[in-house]
Amino acid sequence: MATPAFEEIVEDFEFLEDWEDRYRHVIEQGKAMAPMDDALKVPATKVHGCASQVWLHPSVEGGTFHFDGDSDALIVRGLIAVLRSLYNGLPVQEVPQVDAGGELARLGLNDHLSAQRSNGLRAMIDRIREVAIEAA
């Protein structure tokens, strides 16, 4: 059920042989992402359960899910970019059905993130699902 954008990241990861290169690639994904407007960085968009500051601003337009996000940590900003590639553009009713853990496992992220980062990633996924369920 992965989007073409996520499949592109999976393909990129297949060409990167060691985890350090993959880690850098995730960071580059975050750097390439447009910054989130500071006016959207409010308590309502803040994700709790993350070691760093994280904001997600979801929207649904014409039944299609989209979110923007930002973080003060480069790797987390990269993880947001990866999640955007996984979820953005999906019909809102499909968002909660995405096996995010299974899809992210294809990238080997589970094996290389600290416990805190893994918890934060789960918190972001939970927030995305909650918003999609409310909007559907």
MIFIMAR-465366 format. One record per residue (C-alpha): residue number from 1; chain; x, y, z. Coordinates in pm, whole numbers. Layout:
BEGIN
@resi=NUM chain=A x=X y=Y z=Z
...
This chain:
BEGIN
@resi=1 chain=A x=0 y=0 z=0
@resi=2 chain=A x=305 y=227 z=-3
@resi=3 chain=A x=297 y=540 z=-215
@resi=4 chain=A x=529 y=583 z=-514
@resi=5 chain=A x=724 y=843 z=-312
@resi=6 chain=A x=786 y=591 z=-34
@resi=7 chain=A x=882 y=322 z=-285
@resi=8 chain=A x=1142 y=563 z=-421
@resi=9 chain=A x=1296 y=592 z=-73
@resi=10 chain=A x=1296 y=211 z=-43
@resi=11 chain=A x=1480 y=189 z=-376
@resi=12 chain=A x=1730 y=453 z=-266
@resi=13 chain=A x=1798 y=255 z=52
@resi=14 chain=A x=1866 y=-59 z=-151
@resi=15 chain=A x=2159 y=120 z=-316
@resi=16 chain=A x=2301 y=252 z=11
@resi=17 chain=A x=2514 y=-21 z=160
@resi=18 chain=A x=2576 y=88 z=517
@resi=19 chain=A x=2357 y=240 z=782
@resi=20 chain=A x=2559 y=563 z=805
@resi=21 chain=A x=2480 y=636 z=439
@resi=22 chain=A x=2114 y=558 z=501
@resi=23 chain=A x=2112 y=778 z=810
@resi=24 chain=A x=2258 y=1064 z=605
@resi=25 chain=A x=1997 y=1003 z=336
@resi=26 chain=A x=1716 y=1036 z=592
@resi=27 chain=A x=1868 y=1363 z=715
@resi=28 chain=A x=1894 y=1488 z=355
@resi=29 chain=A x=1526 y=1407 z=304
@resi=30 chain=A x=1447 y=1632 z=599
@resi=31 chain=A x=1672 y=1911 z=477
@resi=32 chain=A x=1499 y=1903 z=138
@resi=33 chain=A x=1156 y=1942 z=297
@resi=34 chain=A x=1010 y=2292 z=298
@resi=35 chain=A x=1006 y=2442 z=648
@resi=36 chain=A x=677 y=2448 z=830
@resi=37 chain=A x=535 y=2794 z=893
@resi=38 chain=A x=621 y=2905 z=1248
@resi=39 chain=A x=259 y=3016 z=1294
@resi=40 chain=A x=161 y=2646 z=1279
@resi=41 chain=A x=401 y=2549 z=1558
@resi=42 chain=A x=143 y=2572 z=1833
@resi=43 chain=A x=48 y=2341 z=2121
@resi=44 chain=A x=-229 y=2182 z=1912
@resi=45 chain=A x=21 y=2063 z=1648
@resi=46 chain=A x=295 y=1957 z=1890
@resi=47 chain=A x=353 y=1583 z=1920
@resi=48 chain=A x=411 y=1464 z=2275
@resi=49 chain=A x=625 y=1159 z=2342
@resi=50 chain=A x=917 y=1274 z=2129
@resi=51 chain=A x=1257 y=1354 z=2276
@resi=52 chain=A x=1287 y=1655 z=2044
@resi=53 chain=A x=1037 y=1923 z=1949
@resi=54 chain=A x=799 y=1792 z=1682
@resi=55 chain=A x=501 y=1953 z=1513
@resi=56 chain=A x=263 y=1792 z=1263
@resi=57 chain=A x=-3 y=1989 z=1078
@resi=58 chain=A x=-240 y=1757 z=893
@resi=59 chain=A x=-505 y=1854 z=641
@resi=60 chain=A x=-761 y=1676 z=428
@resi=61 chain=A x=-860 y=1823 z=96
@resi=62 chain=A x=-1102 y=1649 z=-135
@resi=63 chain=A x=-1073 y=1333 z=74
@resi=64 chain=A x=-693 y=1324 z=33
@resi=65 chain=A x=-466 y=1326 z=337
@resi=66 chain=A x=-165 y=1555 z=363
@resi=67 chain=A x=52 y=1677 z=647
@resi=68 chain=A x=341 y=1909 z=700
@resi=69 chain=A x=581 y=1879 z=988
@resi=70 chain=A x=895 y=2007 z=1146
@resi=71 chain=A x=1140 y=1929 z=1424
@resi=72 chain=A x=1439 y=2085 z=1590
@resi=73 chain=A x=1638 y=1763 z=1536
@resi=74 chain=A x=1777 y=1685 z=1190
@resi=75 chain=A x=1715 y=1310 z=1205
@resi=76 chain=A x=1358 y=1361 z=1328
@resi=77 chain=A x=1295 y=1611 z=1050
@resi=78 chain=A x=1416 y=1339 z=813
@resi=79 chain=A x=1182 y=1086 z=970
@resi=80 chain=A x=896 y=1332 z=918
@resi=81 chain=A x=994 y=1352 z=550
@resi=82 chain=A x=987 y=971 z=530
@resi=83 chain=A x=643 y=962 z=696
@resi=84 chain=A x=520 y=1227 z=454
@resi=85 chain=A x=627 y=1006 z=165
@resi=86 chain=A x=438 y=717 z=325
@resi=87 chain=A x=110 y=899 z=396
@resi=88 chain=A x=75 y=1215 z=186
@resi=89 chain=A x=-161 y=1178 z=-106
@resi=90 chain=A x=-350 y=879 z=30
@resi=91 chain=A x=-728 y=880 z=56
@resi=92 chain=A x=-793 y=975 z=419
@resi=93 chain=A x=-977 y=648 z=491
@resi=94 chain=A x=-666 y=447 z=389
@resi=95 chain=A x=-428 y=627 z=628
@resi=96 chain=A x=-519 y=423 z=940
@resi=97 chain=A x=-479 y=100 z=740
@resi=98 chain=A x=-115 y=164 z=651
@resi=99 chain=A x=116 y=-81 z=826
@resi=100 chain=A x=368 y=190 z=910
@resi=101 chain=A x=583 y=-44 z=1119
@resi=102 chain=A x=603 y=-296 z=837
@resi=103 chain=A x=676 y=-34 z=573
@resi=104 chain=A x=944 y=137 z=784
@resi=105 chain=A x=1097 y=-203 z=861
@resi=106 chain=A x=1172 y=-227 z=488
@resi=107 chain=A x=1415 y=60 z=547
@resi=108 chain=A x=1574 y=-106 z=849
@resi=109 chain=A x=1486 y=191 z=1070
@resi=110 chain=A x=1373 y=-25 z=1360
@resi=111 chain=A x=1722 y=-168 z=1400
@resi=112 chain=A x=1904 y=164 z=1403
@resi=113 chain=A x=1695 y=415 z=1597
@resi=114 chain=A x=1740 y=472 z=1969
@resi=115 chain=A x=1453 y=375 z=2197
@resi=116 chain=A x=1365 y=744 z=2236
@resi=117 chain=A x=1358 y=801 z=1859
@resi=118 chain=A x=1150 y=485 z=1809
@resi=119 chain=A x=901 y=606 z=2071
@resi=120 chain=A x=885 y=945 z=1903
@resi=121 chain=A x=830 y=785 z=1564
@resi=122 chain=A x=542 y=581 z=1708
@resi=123 chain=A x=396 y=897 z=1862
@resi=124 chain=A x=404 y=1068 z=1520
@resi=125 chain=A x=239 y=768 z=1352
@resi=126 chain=A x=-28 y=758 z=1624
@resi=127 chain=A x=-103 y=1128 z=1575
@resi=128 chain=A x=-130 y=1083 z=1197
@resi=129 chain=A x=-373 y=792 z=1241
@resi=130 chain=A x=-583 y=977 z=1499
@resi=131 chain=A x=-626 y=1279 z=1273
@resi=132 chain=A x=-713 y=1062 z=974
@resi=133 chain=A x=-972 y=865 z=1171
@resi=134 chain=A x=-1132 y=1189 z=1294
@resi=135 chain=A x=-1139 y=1330 z=941
@resi=136 chain=A x=-1271 y=1015 z=770
